[in-house]
Amino acid sequence: MNDQEQDLYSLGSSSSSHDKLADKVDIKAYAQPFINFITENPTVFHAVSAVGKRLESQGFKKLSERGSWTKKL
């Protein structure tokens, strides 16, 4: 978890906490990757495909829901 994410989790819900958060985090820059993802993947099918490709590019293997995973895990 990076510093900005930690700030989001550690701050309470009071208005002074929100002010502290706004001082530490550029909200637009923080949200931009999510906005880009939603723009590029307008449906759940696109989103699942994009996440699957990202996982496979990081070395994860796709397993069939219908197959046996016993020897693959």
Biopython code that builds the backbone (N, CA, C, O; Angstrom):
import numpy as np
from Bio.PDB.StructureBuilder import StructureBuilder

atoms = [
    (1, "MET", "N", (0.861, -1.171, 0.000)),
    (1, "MET", "CA", (0.000, 0.000, 0.000)),
    (1, "MET", "C", (0.907, 1.233, 0.000)),
    (1, "MET", "O", (1.820, 1.337, 0.819)),
    (2, "ASN", "N", (0.649, 2.167, -0.924)),
    (2, "ASN", "CA", (1.472, 3.374, -0.961)),
    (2, "ASN", "C", (0.986, 4.391, 0.073)),
    (2, "ASN", "O", (-0.040, 4.188, 0.723)),
    (3, "ASP", "N", (1.734, 5.484, 0.215)),
    (3, "ASP", "CA", (1.411, 6.487, 1.240)),
    (3, "ASP", "C", (0.028, 7.085, 1.050)),
    (3, "ASP", "O", (-0.698, 7.300, 2.021)),
    (4, "GLN", "N", (-0.341, 7.354, -0.202)),
    (4, "GLN", "CA", (-1.664, 7.944, -0.449)),
    (4, "GLN", "C", (-2.770, 6.980, -0.062)),
    (4, "GLN", "O", (-3.766, 7.386, 0.537)),
    (5, "GLU", "N", (-2.607, 5.715, -0.395)),
    (5, "GLU", "CA", (-3.617, 4.725, -0.021)),
    (5, "GLU", "C", (-3.703, 4.592, 1.498)),
    (5, "GLU", "O", (-4.794, 4.478, 2.056)),
    (6, "GLN", "N", (-2.549, 4.609, 2.160)),
    (6, "GLN", "CA", (-2.546, 4.522, 3.617)),
    (6, "GLN", "C", (-3.279, 5.710, 4.221)),
    (6, "GLN", "O", (-4.028, 5.548, 5.185)),
    (7, "ASP", "N", (-3.072, 6.905, 3.666)),
    (7, "ASP", "CA", (-3.774, 8.092, 4.153)),
    (7, "ASP", "C", (-5.278, 7.930, 4.011)),
    (7, "ASP", "O", (-6.033, 8.335, 4.896)),
    (8, "LEU", "N", (-5.720, 7.342, 2.905)),
    (8, "LEU", "CA", (-7.157, 7.158, 2.693)),
    (8, "LEU", "C", (-7.754, 6.225, 3.740)),
    (8, "LEU", "O", (-8.865, 6.456, 4.216)),
    (9, "TYR", "N", (-7.021, 5.173, 4.102)),
    (9, "TYR", "CA", (-7.529, 4.215, 5.069)),
    (9, "TYR", "C", (-7.408, 4.702, 6.498)),
    (9, "TYR", "O", (-8.244, 4.374, 7.339)),
    (10, "SER", "N", (-6.369, 5.487, 6.783)),
    (10, "SER", "CA", (-6.117, 5.846, 8.171)),
    (10, "SER", "C", (-6.908, 7.058, 8.644)),
    (10, "SER", "O", (-7.091, 7.233, 9.849)),
    (11, "LEU", "N", (-7.376, 7.890, 7.741)),
    (11, "LEU", "CA", (-8.118, 9.073, 8.163)),
    (11, "LEU", "C", (-9.557, 8.718, 8.505)),
    (11, "LEU", "O", (-10.164, 7.865, 7.857)),
    (12, "GLY", "N", (-10.095, 9.369, 9.518)),
    (12, "GLY", "CA", (-11.482, 9.144, 9.925)),
    (12, "GLY", "C", (-12.449, 9.863, 9.011)),
    (12, "GLY", "O", (-12.072, 10.303, 7.925)),
    (13, "SER", "N", (-13.696, 9.986, 9.444)),
    (13, "SER", "CA", (-14.725, 10.575, 8.597)),
    (13, "SER", "C", (-15.064, 12.006, 8.966)),
    (13, "SER", "O", (-15.982, 12.577, 8.377)),
    (14, "SER", "N", (-14.368, 12.608, 9.913)),
    (14, "SER", "CA", (-14.680, 13.992, 10.283)),
    (14, "SER", "C", (-14.266, 14.945, 9.175)),
    (14, "SER", "O", (-13.417, 14.611, 8.349)),
    (15, "SER", "N", (-14.864, 16.136, 9.155)),
    (15, "SER", "CA", (-14.547, 17.096, 8.099)),
    (15, "SER", "C", (-13.095, 17.535, 8.165)),
    (15, "SER", "O", (-12.490, 17.789, 7.123)),
    (16, "SER", "N", (-12.512, 17.633, 9.366)),
    (16, "SER", "CA", (-11.100, 18.003, 9.469)),
    (16, "SER", "C", (-10.216, 16.911, 8.864)),
    (16, "SER", "O", (-9.166, 17.206, 8.293)),
    (17, "SER", "N", (-10.636, 15.666, 8.987)),
    (17, "SER", "CA", (-9.889, 14.578, 8.367)),
    (17, "SER", "C", (-9.937, 14.679, 6.861)),
    (17, "SER", "O", (-8.938, 14.430, 6.186)),
    (18, "HIS", "N", (-11.098, 15.045, 6.324)),
    (18, "HIS", "CA", (-11.218, 15.218, 4.877)),
    (18, "HIS", "C", (-10.334, 16.357, 4.408)),
    (18, "HIS", "O", (-9.739, 16.266, 3.334)),
    (19, "ASP", "N", (-10.231, 17.431, 5.187)),
    (19, "ASP", "CA", (-9.353, 18.535, 4.837)),
    (19, "ASP", "C", (-7.900, 18.066, 4.810)),
    (19, "ASP", "O", (-7.146, 18.439, 3.912)),
    (20, "LYS", "N", (-7.505, 17.252, 5.786)),
    (20, "LYS", "CA", (-6.142, 16.719, 5.816)),
    (20, "LYS", "C", (-5.889, 15.853, 4.595)),
    (20, "LYS", "O", (-4.815, 15.917, 3.996)),
    (21, "LEU", "N", (-6.872, 15.044, 4.222)),
    (21, "LEU", "CA", (-6.735, 14.185, 3.056)),
    (21, "LEU", "C", (-6.566, 15.011, 1.801)),
    (21, "LEU", "O", (-5.710, 14.706, 0.971)),
    (22, "ALA", "N", (-7.361, 16.047, 1.648)),
    (22, "ALA", "CA", (-7.276, 16.897, 0.462)),
    (22, "ALA", "C", (-5.916, 17.570, 0.368)),
    (22, "ALA", "O", (-5.420, 17.810, -0.733)),
    (23, "ASP", "N", (-5.307, 17.877, 1.508)),
    (23, "ASP", "CA", (-3.981, 18.485, 1.500)),
    (23, "ASP", "C", (-2.910, 17.501, 1.057)),
    (23, "ASP", "O", (-1.913, 17.911, 0.464)),
    (24, "LYS", "N", (-3.089, 16.222, 1.329)),
    (24, "LYS", "CA", (-2.070, 15.219, 1.051)),
    (24, "LYS", "C", (-2.220, 14.534, -0.301)),
    (24, "LYS", "O", (-1.224, 14.104, -0.883)),
    (25, "VAL", "N", (-3.429, 14.424, -0.806)),
    (25, "VAL", "CA", (-3.695, 13.624, -1.994)),
    (25, "VAL", "C", (-4.306, 14.483, -3.085)),
    (25, "VAL", "O", (-5.277, 15.204, -2.857)),
    (26, "ASP", "N", (-3.723, 14.394, -4.275)),
    (26, "ASP", "CA", (-4.327, 15.033, -5.443)),
    (26, "ASP", "C", (-5.432, 14.078, -5.921)),
    (26, "ASP", "O", (-5.166, 13.094, -6.611)),
    (27, "ILE", "N", (-6.661, 14.390, -5.540)),
    (27, "ILE", "CA", (-7.789, 13.483, -5.776)),
    (27, "ILE", "C", (-7.940, 13.157, -7.260)),
    (27, "ILE", "O", (-8.172, 11.999, -7.608)),
    (28, "LYS", "N", (-7.816, 14.138, -8.130)),
    (28, "LYS", "CA", (-7.965, 13.885, -9.571)),
    (28, "LYS", "C", (-6.889, 12.925, -10.072)),
    (28, "LYS", "O", (-7.188, 11.996, -10.822)),
    (29, "ALA", "N", (-5.648, 13.140, -9.664)),
    (29, "ALA", "CA", (-4.565, 12.250, -10.086)),
    (29, "ALA", "C", (-4.755, 10.856, -9.497)),
    (29, "ALA", "O", (-4.462, 9.857, -10.153)),
    (30, "TYR", "N", (-5.243, 10.788, -8.268)),
    (30, "TYR", "CA", (-5.471, 9.502, -7.609)),
    (30, "TYR", "C", (-6.564, 8.706, -8.332)),
    (30, "TYR", "O", (-6.455, 7.488, -8.473)),
    (31, "ALA", "N", (-7.603, 9.386, -8.781)),
    (31, "ALA", "CA", (-8.745, 8.719, -9.408)),
    (31, "ALA", "C", (-8.528, 8.435, -10.893)),
    (31, "ALA", "O", (-9.221, 7.596, -11.468)),
    (32, "GLN", "N", (-7.573, 9.126, -11.518)),
    (32, "GLN", "CA", (-7.419, 9.026, -12.973)),
    (32, "GLN", "C", (-7.191, 7.597, -13.473)),
    (32, "GLN", "O", (-7.801, 7.224, -14.475)),
    (33, "PRO", "N", (-6.347, 6.774, -12.836)),
    (33, "PRO", "CA", (-6.196, 5.394, -13.330)),
    (33, "PRO", "C", (-7.517, 4.615, -13.342)),
    (33, "PRO", "O", (-7.775, 3.848, -14.269)),
    (34, "PHE", "N", (-8.345, 4.810, -12.321)),
    (34, "PHE", "CA", (-9.651, 4.139, -12.288)),
    (34, "PHE", "C", (-10.549, 4.662, -13.409)),
    (34, "PHE", "O", (-11.219, 3.882, -14.087)),
    (35, "ILE", "N", (-10.563, 5.971, -13.602)),
    (35, "ILE", "CA", (-11.374, 6.564, -14.668)),
    (35, "ILE", "C", (-10.925, 6.032, -16.022)),
    (35, "ILE", "O", (-11.757, 5.705, -16.868)),
    (36, "ASN", "N", (-9.617, 5.943, -16.232)),
    (36, "ASN", "CA", (-9.090, 5.404, -17.493)),
    (36, "ASN", "C", (-9.530, 3.953, -17.690)),
    (36, "ASN", "O", (-9.920, 3.555, -18.788)),
    (37, "PHE", "N", (-9.462, 3.169, -16.611)),
    (37, "PHE", "CA", (-9.866, 1.762, -16.697)),
    (37, "PHE", "C", (-11.337, 1.647, -17.085)),
    (37, "PHE", "O", (-11.687, 0.849, -17.955)),
    (38, "ILE", "N", (-12.195, 2.430, -16.455)),
    (38, "ILE", "CA", (-13.628, 2.384, -16.760)),
    (38, "ILE", "C", (-13.900, 2.847, -18.189)),
    (38, "ILE", "O", (-14.747, 2.275, -18.875)),
    (39, "THR", "N", (-13.193, 3.868, -18.636)),
    (39, "THR", "CA", (-13.366, 4.367, -20.001)),
    (39, "THR", "C", (-12.953, 3.308, -21.022)),
    (39, "THR", "O", (-13.628, 3.117, -22.034)),
    (40, "GLU", "N", (-11.845, 2.624, -20.752)),
    (40, "GLU", "CA", (-11.334, 1.606, -21.670)),
    (40, "GLU", "C", (-12.124, 0.302, -21.603)),
    (40, "GLU", "O", (-12.053, -0.505, -22.530)),
    (41, "ASN", "N", (-12.874, 0.082, -20.528)),
    (41, "ASN", "CA", (-13.603, -1.167, -20.311)),
    (41, "ASN", "C", (-15.043, -0.856, -19.906)),
    (41, "ASN", "O", (-15.384, -0.920, -18.725)),
    (42, "PRO", "N", (-15.881, -0.522, -20.877)),
    (42, "PRO", "CA", (-17.225, -0.028, -20.565)),
    (42, "PRO", "C", (-18.203, -1.073, -20.025)),
    (42, "PRO", "O", (-19.245, -0.722, -19.473)),
    (43, "THR", "N", (-17.870, -2.350, -20.183)),
    (43, "THR", "CA", (-18.778, -3.383, -19.658)),
    (43, "THR", "C", (-18.002, -4.319, -18.745)),
    (43, "THR", "O", (-16.771, -4.320, -18.737)),
    (44, "VAL", "N", (-18.732, -5.111, -17.981)),
    (44, "VAL", "CA", (-18.090, -6.074, -17.089)),
    (44, "VAL", "C", (-17.275, -7.082, -17.899)),
    (44, "VAL", "O", (-16.244, -7.558, -17.423)),
    (45, "PHE", "N", (-17.710, -7.411, -19.094)),
    (45, "PHE", "CA", (-16.988, -8.366, -19.933)),
    (45, "PHE", "C", (-15.632, -7.808, -20.351)),
    (45, "PHE", "O", (-14.629, -8.522, -20.338)),
    (46, "HIS", "N", (-15.605, -6.519, -20.725)),
    (46, "HIS", "CA", (-14.338, -5.865, -21.058)),
    (46, "HIS", "C", (-13.418, -5.814, -19.835)),
    (46, "HIS", "O", (-12.219, -6.071, -19.941)),
    (47, "ALA", "N", (-13.982, -5.486, -18.688)),
    (47, "ALA", "CA", (-13.188, -5.357, -17.472)),
    (47, "ALA", "C", (-12.563, -6.696, -17.076)),
    (47, "ALA", "O", (-11.386, -6.748, -16.720)),
    (48, "VAL", "N", (-13.335, -7.766, -17.135)),
    (48, "VAL", "CA", (-12.820, -9.091, -16.788)),
    (48, "VAL", "C", (-11.710, -9.492, -17.757)),
    (48, "VAL", "O", (-10.685, -10.030, -17.338)),
    (49, "SER", "N", (-11.904, -9.237, -19.026)),
    (49, "SER", "CA", (-10.884, -9.553, -20.018)),
    (49, "SER", "C", (-9.601, -8.761, -19.762)),
    (49, "SER", "O", (-8.506, -9.319, -19.826)),
    (50, "ALA", "N", (-9.730, -7.476, -19.475)),
    (50, "ALA", "CA", (-8.565, -6.626, -19.226)),
    (50, "ALA", "C", (-7.805, -7.079, -17.982)),
    (50, "ALA", "O", (-6.576, -7.132, -17.995)),
    (51, "VAL", "N", (-8.519, -7.404, -16.919)),
    (51, "VAL", "CA", (-7.863, -7.868, -15.690)),
    (51, "VAL", "C", (-7.188, -9.216, -15.938)),
    (51, "VAL", "O", (-6.079, -9.452, -15.458)),
    (52, "GLY", "N", (-7.849, -10.098, -16.682)),
    (52, "GLY", "CA", (-7.252, -11.393, -17.014)),
    (52, "GLY", "C", (-5.960, -11.231, -17.798)),
    (52, "GLY", "O", (-4.970, -11.904, -17.510)),
    (53, "LYS", "N", (-5.960, -10.347, -18.780)),
    (53, "LYS", "CA", (-4.743, -10.092, -19.566)),
    (53, "LYS", "C", (-3.635, -9.513, -18.691)),
    (53, "LYS", "O", (-2.468, -9.874, -18.840)),
    (54, "ARG", "N", (-3.999, -8.621, -17.786)),
    (54, "ARG", "CA", (-2.998, -8.031, -16.892)),
    (54, "ARG", "C", (-2.390, -9.101, -15.979)),
    (54, "ARG", "O", (-1.179, -9.117, -15.759)),
    (55, "LEU", "N", (-3.230, -9.989, -15.453)),
    (55, "LEU", "CA", (-2.729, -11.061, -14.598)),
    (55, "LEU", "C", (-1.816, -12.013, -15.373)),
    (55, "LEU", "O", (-0.753, -12.396, -14.883)),
    (56, "GLU", "N", (-2.233, -12.393, -16.578)),
    (56, "GLU", "CA", (-1.420, -13.292, -17.392)),
    (56, "GLU", "C", (-0.087, -12.654, -17.755)),
    (56, "GLU", "O", (0.925, -13.350, -17.835)),
    (57, "SER", "N", (-0.069, -11.338, -17.978)),
    (57, "SER", "CA", (1.187, -10.653, -18.301)),
    (57, "SER", "C", (2.139, -10.619, -17.109)),
    (57, "SER", "O", (3.339, -10.396, -17.273)),
    (58, "GLN", "N", (1.601, -10.840, -15.911)),
    (58, "GLN", "CA", (2.410, -10.867, -14.691)),
    (58, "GLN", "C", (2.776, -12.292, -14.276)),
    (58, "GLN", "O", (3.310, -12.507, -13.187)),
    (59, "GLY", "N", (2.487, -13.268, -15.146)),
    (59, "GLY", "CA", (2.898, -14.640, -14.879)),
    (59, "GLY", "C", (1.828, -15.561, -14.314)),
    (59, "GLY", "O", (2.100, -16.735, -14.064)),
    (60, "PHE", "N", (0.629, -15.060, -14.111)),
    (60, "PHE", "CA", (-0.454, -15.919, -13.627)),
    (60, "PHE", "C", (-0.957, -16.789, -14.770)),
    (60, "PHE", "O", (-0.886, -16.398, -15.935)),
    (61, "LYS", "N", (-1.460, -17.961, -14.435)),
    (61, "LYS", "CA", (-1.993, -18.904, -15.426)),
    (61, "LYS", "C", (-3.506, -18.967, -15.318)),
    (61, "LYS", "O", (-4.065, -19.013, -14.222)),
    (62, "LYS", "N", (-4.153, -18.967, -16.462)),
    (62, "LYS", "CA", (-5.609, -19.071, -16.494)),
    (62, "LYS", "C", (-6.014, -20.528, -16.295)),
    (62, "LYS", "O", (-5.479, -21.423, -16.948)),
    (63, "LEU", "N", (-6.960, -20.759, -15.393)),
    (63, "LEU", "CA", (-7.484, -22.091, -15.138)),
    (63, "LEU", "C", (-8.946, -22.139, -15.558)),
    (63, "LEU", "O", (-9.712, -21.215, -15.286)),
    (64, "SER", "N", (-9.320, -23.212, -16.216)),
    (64, "SER", "CA", (-10.708, -23.379, -16.631)),
    (64, "SER", "C", (-11.573, -23.666, -15.413)),
    (64, "SER", "O", (-11.193, -24.436, -14.531)),
    (65, "GLU", "N", (-12.735, -23.039, -15.379)),
    (65, "GLU", "CA", (-13.677, -23.286, -14.288)),
    (65, "GLU", "C", (-14.172, -24.719, -14.309)),
    (65, "GLU", "O", (-14.578, -25.254, -13.277)),
    (66, "ARG", "N", (-14.142, -25.341, -15.472)),
    (66, "ARG", "CA", (-14.691, -26.683, -15.640)),
    (66, "ARG", "C", (-13.668, -27.779, -15.405)),
    (66, "ARG", "O", (-14.036, -28.933, -15.182)),
    (67, "GLY", "N", (-12.391, -27.435, -15.451)),
    (67, "GLY", "CA", (-11.335, -28.433, -15.300)),
    (67, "GLY", "C", (-10.972, -28.686, -13.855)),
    (67, "GLY", "O", (-11.397, -27.968, -12.949)),
    (68, "SER", "N", (-10.176, -29.722, -13.660)),
    (68, "SER", "CA", (-9.668, -30.054, -12.333)),
    (68, "SER", "C", (-8.404, -29.234, -12.069)),
    (68, "SER", "O", (-7.517, -29.166, -12.920)),
    (69, "TRP", "N", (-8.323, -28.614, -10.891)),
    (69, "TRP", "CA", (-7.189, -27.780, -10.539)),
    (69, "TRP", "C", (-6.210, -28.501, -9.605)),
    (69, "TRP", "O", (-5.175, -27.946, -9.237)),
    (70, "THR", "N", (-6.538, -29.717, -9.232)),
    (70, "THR", "CA", (-5.763, -30.448, -8.238)),
    (70, "THR", "C", (-4.273, -30.478, -8.566)),
    (70, "THR", "O", (-3.451, -30.193, -7.695)),
    (71, "LYS", "N", (-3.912, -30.812, -9.785)),
    (71, "LYS", "CA", (-2.512, -30.927, -10.170)),
    (71, "LYS", "C", (-1.907, -29.585, -10.596)),
    (71, "LYS", "O", (-0.698, -29.490, -10.810)),
    (72, "LYS", "N", (-2.731, -28.565, -10.717)),
    (72, "LYS", "CA", (-2.259, -27.271, -11.223)),
    (72, "LYS", "C", (-1.972, -26.261, -10.122)),
    (72, "LYS", "O", (-1.284, -25.267, -10.350)),
    (73, "LEU", "N", (-2.497, -26.513, -8.931)),
    (73, "LEU", "CA", (-2.272, -25.570, -7.837)),
    (73, "LEU", "C", (-1.027, -25.880, -7.067)),
    (73, "LEU", "O", (-0.699, -25.175, -6.113)),
]
sb = StructureBuilder()
sb.init_structure("model")
sb.init_model(0)
sb.init_chain("A")
sb.init_seg("    ")
for serial, (resi, resn, name, xyz) in enumerate(atoms, 1):
    if name == "N":
        sb.init_residue(resn, " ", resi, " ")
    sb.init_atom(name, np.array(xyz, "f"), 0.0, 1.0, " ", f" {name:<3s}", serial, name[0])
structure = sb.get_structure()
